[in-house]
Amino acid sequence: KLFSLFRTTSSAGPPAPQRALLQGQAEPERRQPGQSGDAPASHEAFRGWREKAVHDMSPYFCLFFVAVVAVFLSSAVLAFVEDLDDTFKDTRVNDVWLVDFYAPWCGYCKKLEPVWHEVGAELKSSGSPVRVGKMDATAYSGMASEFGVRGYPTIKLLKGDLAYNYKGPRTKDDIVEFANRVAGPAVRALPSRQMFEHMMKRHDVLFVYVGGESPLKEKYNDVASELIVYTYFFSASEEVFPESITLPELPAVVVFKDGGYFTYDEYEDASLSSWVNKERFQGYLQIDGFTLYELGETGKLVAIAVIDEKDPTEESGRLKTLIQRVAKEYREHFNRDFQFGHMDGNDYINSLIMGEVTVPSVIILNTSNEQYFLPSEPIETMEQLVQFINGVLNGSAQAYGGDGVIQRIKRVAFDARSTIMLSRMTVRMTLTRSRGRGLTDEEEEEEEERQRVAELEGPEEGENEEEDAGEKDPEEKKTD
């Protein structure tokens, strides 16, 4: 369009006298020294044509410039993410790779695509050694199987002979933080108190090995290589700690969190890997579906205050405070077995237990076998909450749910019903949008009931399919 307009404007050209001037076929009108008066009409016309041409063309030149810049920038962004093929296995060994294994038909993969390009641009601009790629796992299924791809999208960081799965939120910041953490050394040194204090400000949970060479250090390094996907690991000498921090013996593994520090005890805490896995969360959390999924890997029961943060009440605040106090004041009693927190709303909990949890209330979930526990009476005091938790711990509290055969059948039926309801809701929303107006709940129920009655009874007397009233003649009916 731009060049077409340019040709049109150019072909029209200036008025005839000005074309003669431009082509050297006429002499410009010369003005004698001291001669006054306006410039010749031919010169004024030429100047006006030139200004008009520039004015008409300037928006198109701007659009053309913007288009060129956009194409350049998009090409640059795409260059940050490399398309991988079956030669990748042999060429990857000398680099650290962050790879998205996707399927072209996968909706979640399509949703991840723009985020993935942002990840590539961020890692490239920050000077990270991590290279970012993507592989069509359906086109290179053999290669995907070798890397253990079982679903789409699958995000893996490949570092030497090791492959680390990413299971966190699919946001740019979370994926970039994962890549930078895993790509670096499994254990990072804290050489000074200043560095230690800086890391304390950056991390809610901080694991530190203190001491020299020892069997405990070897175990710590192995655990760090295994669990670096979840958190950072550091090593330091005792001198980097403030005087207020005293360790009973060295070497030691210490976790700093919740305003204090706690030491691994080889005799009481079982394996170091299990201890780290349980201690990698703060004692009290705001819990959502993803956090609950992660907590399932710790083996802990999860005690939750179910509240409505958009409509806070005195009872909600009281239950939340009670859970927070138990998490802090009864850490020695419950920390090995329980994780504490609160959840906003009951939708997710309801889908888990296939029932209805009142808001506000307290519930304890066993994510390993899908059991849950509800207090037999409303929780009003700290003593009642502690008694309820002890009942769950010693087996005296009533357990609901589970993963038995009956519950599995119930789950299949529940999921099927949820899918049907979701499909009906989607259709209803689509129809409502097409009509250009919304329906109230009462109107929707009346409309559904009317349709059911109509299907059972058939059309009412005098009701015709055509909008116009009046009986058709026999020939028209035959044609219809």
C-alpha positions as CSV (number, residue, x, y, z in Angstrom):
1,K,0.0,0.0,0.0
2,L,2.9,2.3,0.8
3,F,4.7,1.9,-2.5
4,S,1.4,2.0,-4.4
5,L,0.6,5.4,-2.9
6,F,4.1,6.5,-3.6
7,R,3.8,5.6,-7.3
8,T,0.4,7.3,-7.5
9,T,1.7,10.5,-5.9
10,S,4.9,10.5,-7.9
11,S,3.1,9.8,-11.2
12,A,0.8,12.8,-10.5
13,G,3.8,14.9,-9.9
14,P,4.0,18.6,-9.6
15,P,2.1,20.9,-11.9
16,A,3.3,21.2,-15.5
17,P,5.4,24.3,-15.1
18,Q,7.2,22.7,-12.2
19,R,7.9,19.5,-14.2
20,A,9.5,21.7,-16.8
21,L,11.7,23.3,-14.2
22,L,12.7,19.9,-12.8
23,Q,13.4,18.5,-16.3
24,G,15.5,21.5,-17.3
25,Q,13.1,22.4,-20.1
26,A,12.4,25.9,-18.8
27,E,14.3,28.7,-17.2
28,P,13.2,29.8,-13.7
29,E,11.7,33.2,-13.6
30,R,14.4,35.5,-12.3
31,R,13.8,38.5,-10.1
32,Q,15.8,41.7,-10.6
33,P,17.7,42.9,-7.6
34,G,15.5,45.0,-5.4
35,Q,12.4,43.7,-7.1
36,S,9.5,43.3,-4.7
37,G,6.4,41.3,-4.7
38,D,5.2,37.7,-4.1
39,A,7.1,34.8,-5.4
40,P,5.9,33.5,-8.8
41,A,2.8,31.4,-8.8
42,S,4.7,28.5,-10.3
43,H,7.2,28.4,-7.4
44,E,4.4,28.7,-4.8
45,A,2.5,25.8,-6.4
46,F,5.6,23.6,-6.5
47,R,6.3,24.3,-2.8
48,G,2.7,23.5,-1.9
49,W,2.8,20.2,-3.9
50,R,6.0,19.2,-2.2
51,E,4.7,19.9,1.3
52,K,1.4,18.1,0.6
53,A,3.3,15.0,-0.7
54,V,5.5,14.9,2.4
55,H,2.5,15.3,4.6
56,D,0.5,12.6,2.9
57,M,3.4,10.1,2.9
58,S,4.6,10.6,6.5
59,P,2.1,8.3,8.2
60,Y,2.9,5.5,5.8
61,F,6.6,5.9,6.3
62,C,6.0,5.7,10.1
63,L,4.0,2.6,9.7
64,F,6.6,1.1,7.5
65,F,9.3,1.9,10.0
66,V,7.3,0.4,12.9
67,A,6.7,-2.8,10.9
68,V,10.4,-3.2,10.1
69,V,11.3,-2.7,13.8
70,A,8.6,-5.2,14.9
71,V,9.8,-7.8,12.4
72,F,13.4,-7.3,13.6
73,L,12.4,-7.6,17.3
74,S,10.3,-10.6,16.8
75,S,13.1,-12.3,14.9
76,A,15.5,-11.4,17.8
77,V,13.1,-12.9,20.4
78,L,12.6,-16.1,18.4
79,A,16.4,-16.4,18.2
80,F,16.5,-16.8,22.0
81,V,14.6,-20.1,21.8
82,E,16.2,-22.8,19.5
83,D,14.1,-25.4,17.7
84,L,15.7,-28.8,18.5
85,D,15.7,-32.0,16.5
86,D,17.1,-35.6,16.8
87,T,20.7,-34.3,16.6
88,F,20.2,-32.6,20.0
89,K,21.3,-35.7,22.0
90,D,24.8,-35.6,20.6
91,T,25.3,-31.8,20.5
92,R,23.9,-30.9,24.0
93,V,26.7,-32.4,26.2
94,N,28.8,-29.3,26.5
95,D,26.0,-26.9,27.4
96,V,23.3,-26.5,30.0
97,W,19.9,-26.6,28.3
98,L,16.4,-25.6,29.4
99,V,14.0,-27.5,27.1
100,D,10.3,-27.4,26.6
101,F,9.0,-30.7,25.2
102,Y,5.6,-29.9,23.7
103,A,2.9,-31.2,21.4
104,P,1.5,-29.0,18.6
105,W,-2.1,-29.8,19.6
106,C,-1.6,-29.3,23.3
107,G,-3.5,-26.2,24.7
108,Y,-1.3,-25.9,27.7
109,C,1.7,-25.9,25.4
110,K,0.3,-23.1,23.3
111,K,-0.4,-21.1,26.5
112,L,3.2,-21.6,27.6
113,E,4.7,-20.5,24.2
114,P,4.8,-16.7,24.8
115,V,6.1,-17.2,28.3
116,W,8.8,-19.5,27.0
117,H,10.1,-16.8,24.6
118,E,10.2,-14.4,27.5
119,V,12.3,-16.9,29.4
120,G,14.7,-17.2,26.5
121,A,15.0,-13.4,26.2
122,E,15.5,-13.0,29.9
123,L,18.2,-15.6,30.3
124,K,20.0,-14.4,27.2
125,S,20.0,-10.7,28.2
126,S,21.2,-11.6,31.8
127,G,24.2,-13.4,30.5
128,S,23.1,-16.8,31.8
129,P,24.9,-19.8,30.4
130,V,21.6,-21.6,30.1
131,R,20.5,-22.2,26.5
132,V,16.8,-22.4,25.9
133,G,15.2,-24.7,23.4
134,K,11.9,-26.4,22.5
135,M,11.3,-29.8,20.9
136,D,8.2,-31.2,19.3
137,A,7.9,-34.4,21.3
138,T,5.4,-35.9,18.8
139,A,7.8,-35.5,15.9
140,Y,10.8,-36.8,17.9
141,S,9.0,-39.2,20.1
142,G,12.1,-41.5,20.5
143,M,14.2,-38.6,21.8
144,A,11.4,-37.5,24.1
145,S,11.1,-41.0,25.6
146,E,14.8,-41.1,26.3
147,F,14.4,-38.0,28.4
148,G,11.5,-39.4,30.3
149,V,8.8,-37.2,28.8
150,R,5.3,-38.6,29.8
151,G,3.1,-35.5,29.3
152,Y,2.9,-32.1,27.7
153,P,4.3,-29.7,28.2
154,T,7.4,-31.1,30.1
155,I,10.1,-28.7,31.1
156,K,13.6,-30.1,31.9
157,L,16.9,-28.6,32.6
158,L,19.7,-30.8,31.2
159,K,23.1,-30.5,32.9
160,G,25.7,-33.1,31.9
161,D,24.2,-36.5,32.6
162,L,21.5,-35.1,34.9
163,A,18.0,-34.1,33.9
164,Y,16.0,-32.0,36.3
165,N,12.2,-31.8,36.0
166,Y,10.5,-28.4,36.6
167,K,7.2,-28.7,38.5
168,G,6.6,-25.1,39.5
169,P,4.3,-22.4,38.2
170,R,4.6,-21.7,34.5
171,T,5.5,-18.1,34.9
172,K,8.6,-16.3,33.5
173,D,10.1,-15.4,36.9
174,D,9.6,-18.8,38.4
175,I,11.1,-20.6,35.4
176,V,14.1,-18.3,35.2
177,E,14.7,-18.6,38.9
178,F,14.7,-22.4,38.6
179,A,17.1,-22.3,35.6
180,N,19.6,-20.1,37.4
181,R,19.4,-22.1,40.6
182,V,19.8,-25.5,39.0
183,A,22.4,-24.4,36.4
184,G,24.8,-23.2,39.1
185,P,26.7,-25.3,41.7
186,A,24.5,-27.5,43.9
187,V,26.2,-26.0,47.0
188,R,27.2,-22.3,47.0
189,A,29.7,-20.9,49.4
190,L,29.0,-18.1,51.9
191,P,32.5,-16.5,52.4
192,S,31.5,-13.6,54.7
193,R,29.0,-12.5,57.2
194,Q,27.8,-9.8,54.8
195,M,27.0,-12.4,52.2
196,F,25.2,-14.6,54.8
197,E,23.1,-11.6,55.9
198,H,22.3,-10.8,52.3
199,M,21.1,-14.3,51.6
200,M,19.0,-14.3,54.8
201,K,17.2,-11.3,53.4
202,R,16.6,-13.0,50.0
203,H,15.5,-16.4,51.2
204,D,12.6,-17.4,53.5
205,V,14.3,-20.8,54.0
206,L,18.1,-21.2,54.0
207,F,20.0,-24.5,54.3
208,V,23.7,-24.2,55.4
209,Y,26.3,-26.8,56.0
210,V,28.8,-25.7,58.6
211,G,32.2,-27.4,59.1
212,G,35.0,-29.1,57.2
213,E,35.3,-32.3,55.2
214,S,33.2,-35.1,56.7
215,P,30.7,-37.9,55.8
216,L,27.9,-35.5,56.7
217,K,29.2,-33.1,54.0
218,E,29.2,-35.8,51.4
219,K,25.6,-36.6,52.3
220,Y,24.7,-32.9,52.2
221,N,26.3,-32.6,48.7
222,D,24.2,-35.6,47.5
223,V,21.0,-34.2,48.9
224,A,21.7,-30.8,47.4
225,S,22.2,-32.4,43.9
226,E,18.9,-34.2,44.4
227,L,16.8,-31.3,45.8
228,I,18.3,-28.3,44.1
229,V,15.1,-28.2,42.0
230,Y,13.3,-27.0,45.2
231,T,15.6,-24.8,47.1
232,Y,19.2,-23.4,47.4
233,F,22.0,-25.0,49.4
234,F,24.9,-23.2,51.0
235,S,28.1,-23.9,53.0
236,A,30.0,-21.7,55.4
237,S,32.3,-21.6,58.3
238,E,31.0,-20.8,61.8
239,E,32.7,-17.4,61.7
240,V,30.2,-16.0,59.2
241,F,27.3,-16.3,61.7
242,P,26.4,-13.6,64.2
243,E,27.4,-14.3,67.9
244,S,23.7,-15.0,68.7
245,I,23.9,-18.2,66.6
246,T,25.5,-21.1,68.5
247,L,25.8,-24.6,67.3
248,P,26.1,-27.6,69.7
249,E,28.6,-29.4,67.6
250,L,30.3,-29.4,64.2
251,P,29.9,-30.4,61.5
252,A,26.2,-29.5,61.3
253,V,23.4,-28.8,58.8
254,V,21.3,-25.9,59.8
255,V,18.0,-24.4,58.4
256,F,17.2,-20.8,59.0
257,K,13.5,-19.9,58.8
258,D,10.5,-18.5,60.7
259,G,12.8,-16.1,62.6
260,G,15.0,-18.8,64.1
261,Y,17.3,-21.7,63.2
262,F,17.0,-25.5,63.6
263,T,19.7,-28.2,63.4
264,Y,19.5,-31.6,61.8
265,D,19.8,-34.4,64.3
266,E,20.9,-37.6,62.6
267,Y,19.4,-39.8,65.3
268,E,16.0,-38.2,65.6
269,D,15.4,-36.9,62.1
270,A,16.1,-40.0,60.1
271,S,17.7,-39.4,56.7
272,L,19.1,-36.0,55.8
273,S,17.1,-36.0,52.5
274,S,13.8,-36.6,54.3
275,W,14.6,-33.8,56.8
276,V,15.4,-31.3,54.1
277,N,12.3,-32.2,52.2
278,K,10.1,-31.6,55.2
279,E,11.9,-28.4,56.3
280,R,12.0,-26.6,52.9
281,F,8.7,-24.8,53.7
282,Q,8.1,-22.2,56.2
283,G,6.1,-23.3,59.3
284,Y,3.0,-21.4,58.2
285,L,1.9,-20.8,54.6
286,Q,-0.8,-19.4,52.5
287,I,-1.8,-22.5,50.6
288,D,-3.3,-22.9,47.1
289,G,-3.7,-25.9,44.8
290,F,-0.1,-25.9,43.6
291,T,1.4,-25.5,47.2
292,L,-0.8,-28.4,48.3
293,Y,0.5,-30.5,45.5
294,E,4.1,-29.7,46.5
295,L,3.4,-30.4,50.2
296,G,2.2,-33.9,49.2
297,E,5.8,-34.8,48.5
298,T,6.8,-34.0,52.1
299,G,4.7,-36.8,53.6
300,K,3.2,-34.3,56.1
301,L,-0.5,-33.9,57.1
302,V,-1.7,-30.4,56.2
303,A,-3.8,-28.5,58.8
304,I,-5.7,-25.7,57.0
305,A,-7.8,-22.8,58.2
306,V,-10.4,-22.3,55.3
307,I,-11.3,-18.7,55.2
308,D,-12.7,-16.0,52.9
309,E,-10.1,-13.3,52.5
310,K,-12.5,-11.1,50.5
311,D,-15.0,-11.1,53.3
312,P,-13.0,-11.4,56.5
313,T,-14.9,-12.1,59.7
314,E,-14.0,-12.2,63.3
315,E,-14.2,-16.0,63.3
316,S,-12.0,-16.3,60.2
317,G,-9.3,-14.1,61.9
318,R,-9.5,-16.1,65.1
319,L,-9.1,-19.5,63.3
320,K,-6.2,-18.2,61.2
321,T,-4.5,-16.8,64.4
322,L,-5.0,-20.1,66.2
323,I,-3.3,-22.1,63.4
324,Q,-0.4,-19.6,63.3
325,R,0.1,-19.9,67.0
326,V,0.1,-23.7,67.0
327,A,2.6,-23.7,64.1
328,K,5.0,-21.6,66.1
329,E,4.4,-22.6,69.8
330,Y,4.0,-26.3,69.2
331,R,6.7,-26.8,66.6
332,E,8.5,-29.4,68.7
333,H,5.4,-31.5,69.0
334,F,3.9,-31.2,65.5
335,N,6.6,-30.1,63.0
336,R,7.7,-33.5,61.9
337,D,4.1,-34.6,61.0
338,F,2.1,-31.4,60.2
339,Q,2.3,-28.4,57.9
340,F,0.1,-25.4,58.8
341,G,-1.5,-22.7,56.8
342,H,-4.7,-21.1,55.5
343,M,-6.5,-21.3,52.2
344,D,-8.7,-18.6,50.6
345,G,-12.1,-20.0,49.8
346,N,-13.4,-23.6,49.8
347,D,-13.7,-24.4,46.1
348,Y,-10.4,-26.4,45.8
349,I,-11.0,-28.2,49.1
350,N,-14.6,-29.1,48.0
351,S,-13.3,-30.7,44.8
352,L,-10.7,-32.7,46.8
353,I,-13.1,-34.1,49.3
354,M,-16.1,-34.2,46.9
355,G,-18.2,-32.5,49.5
356,E,-18.8,-29.1,51.1
357,V,-16.6,-27.5,53.7
358,T,-18.1,-24.5,55.5
359,V,-16.2,-21.2,55.6
360,P,-14.6,-20.5,58.0
361,S,-13.5,-23.9,59.4
362,V,-10.5,-26.1,60.0
363,I,-9.7,-29.3,58.0
364,I,-6.7,-31.6,58.1
365,L,-5.7,-33.3,54.8
366,N,-3.6,-36.5,54.3
367,T,-2.4,-36.0,50.7
368,S,-0.8,-39.4,50.6
369,N,-4.1,-41.4,50.8
370,E,-6.7,-38.6,50.2
371,Q,-8.1,-38.9,53.7
372,Y,-9.4,-35.8,55.6
373,F,-10.3,-35.0,59.1
374,L,-13.0,-32.6,60.4
375,P,-13.3,-31.5,64.1
376,S,-16.3,-33.0,65.8
377,E,-17.2,-29.5,67.2
378,P,-16.4,-25.9,66.3
379,I,-12.8,-24.9,67.2
380,E,-12.9,-21.9,69.5
381,T,-9.8,-22.2,71.7
382,M,-6.2,-23.2,71.4
383,E,-6.8,-26.2,73.6
384,Q,-9.5,-27.5,71.3
385,L,-7.3,-27.1,68.2
386,V,-4.4,-28.9,69.9
387,Q,-6.7,-31.7,71.1
388,F,-8.1,-32.1,67.5
389,I,-4.5,-32.3,66.0
390,N,-3.5,-34.9,68.7
391,G,-6.6,-36.9,67.9
392,V,-5.5,-37.1,64.2
393,L,-2.0,-38.0,65.3
394,N,-3.0,-40.8,67.6
395,G,-5.7,-42.2,65.3
396,S,-8.7,-41.4,67.6
397,A,-10.2,-38.7,65.2
398,Q,-12.7,-39.9,62.6
399,A,-11.2,-40.2,59.1
400,Y,-13.2,-39.5,55.9
401,G,-12.5,-40.2,52.3
402,G,-9.5,-42.2,51.3
403,D,-8.3,-44.0,48.2
404,G,-10.3,-47.3,48.5
405,V,-12.4,-48.8,45.7
406,I,-15.6,-47.1,46.7
407,Q,-13.9,-43.7,46.9
408,R,-12.4,-44.3,43.4
409,I,-15.7,-45.0,41.9
410,K,-17.1,-42.0,43.7
411,R,-14.3,-39.9,42.2
412,V,-15.0,-41.1,38.7
413,A,-18.7,-40.2,39.0
414,F,-17.8,-36.8,40.6
415,D,-15.3,-35.9,37.9
416,A,-17.8,-37.0,35.2
417,R,-20.6,-34.9,36.7
418,S,-18.2,-31.9,37.1
419,T,-17.2,-32.2,33.4
420,I,-20.8,-32.3,32.3
421,M,-21.7,-29.3,34.4
422,L,-18.7,-27.4,33.1
423,S,-19.7,-28.2,29.5
424,R,-23.3,-27.0,30.1
425,M,-22.0,-23.9,31.7
426,T,-19.7,-23.2,28.7
427,V,-22.6,-23.7,26.3
428,R,-24.9,-21.5,28.3
429,M,-22.3,-18.7,28.5
430,T,-21.8,-18.9,24.7
431,L,-25.5,-18.7,24.1
432,T,-25.8,-15.8,26.5
433,R,-23.1,-13.9,24.8
434,S,-24.6,-14.5,21.4
435,R,-28.0,-13.1,22.6
436,G,-26.1,-10.0,23.9
437,R,-27.5,-10.1,27.4
438,G,-27.0,-12.0,30.7
439,L,-29.6,-14.1,32.5
440,T,-30.1,-14.2,36.2
441,D,-30.0,-17.6,38.0
442,E,-33.8,-17.6,38.3
443,E,-34.2,-16.9,34.6
444,E,-31.8,-19.7,33.7
445,E,-33.6,-22.2,35.9
446,E,-37.0,-21.1,34.5
447,E,-35.7,-21.4,31.0
448,E,-34.2,-24.9,31.6
449,E,-37.5,-26.0,33.2
450,R,-39.5,-24.6,30.4
451,Q,-37.4,-26.5,27.8
452,R,-37.7,-29.8,29.7
453,V,-41.5,-29.4,29.9
454,A,-41.7,-28.5,26.2
455,E,-39.7,-31.6,25.3
456,L,-42.0,-33.9,27.3
457,E,-45.4,-32.3,26.3
458,G,-44.6,-31.3,22.7
459,P,-45.6,-28.0,21.1
460,E,-48.6,-26.1,22.6
461,E,-51.8,-25.7,20.6
462,G,-51.6,-23.0,18.0
463,E,-47.8,-22.8,18.2
464,N,-46.1,-22.8,14.9
465,E,-42.4,-23.1,14.0
466,E,-42.6,-20.1,11.8
467,E,-42.6,-16.6,13.3
468,D,-45.6,-15.4,11.3
469,A,-49.0,-16.5,12.5
470,G,-51.7,-17.9,10.2
471,E,-52.4,-21.2,8.6
472,K,-50.5,-22.2,5.5
473,D,-52.2,-23.7,2.5
474,P,-51.7,-27.4,1.7
475,E,-49.2,-26.7,-1.2
476,E,-46.9,-24.6,1.1
477,K,-47.1,-27.4,3.8
478,K,-46.1,-29.9,1.1
479,T,-43.2,-27.8,0.0
480,D,-42.1,-27.4,3.6
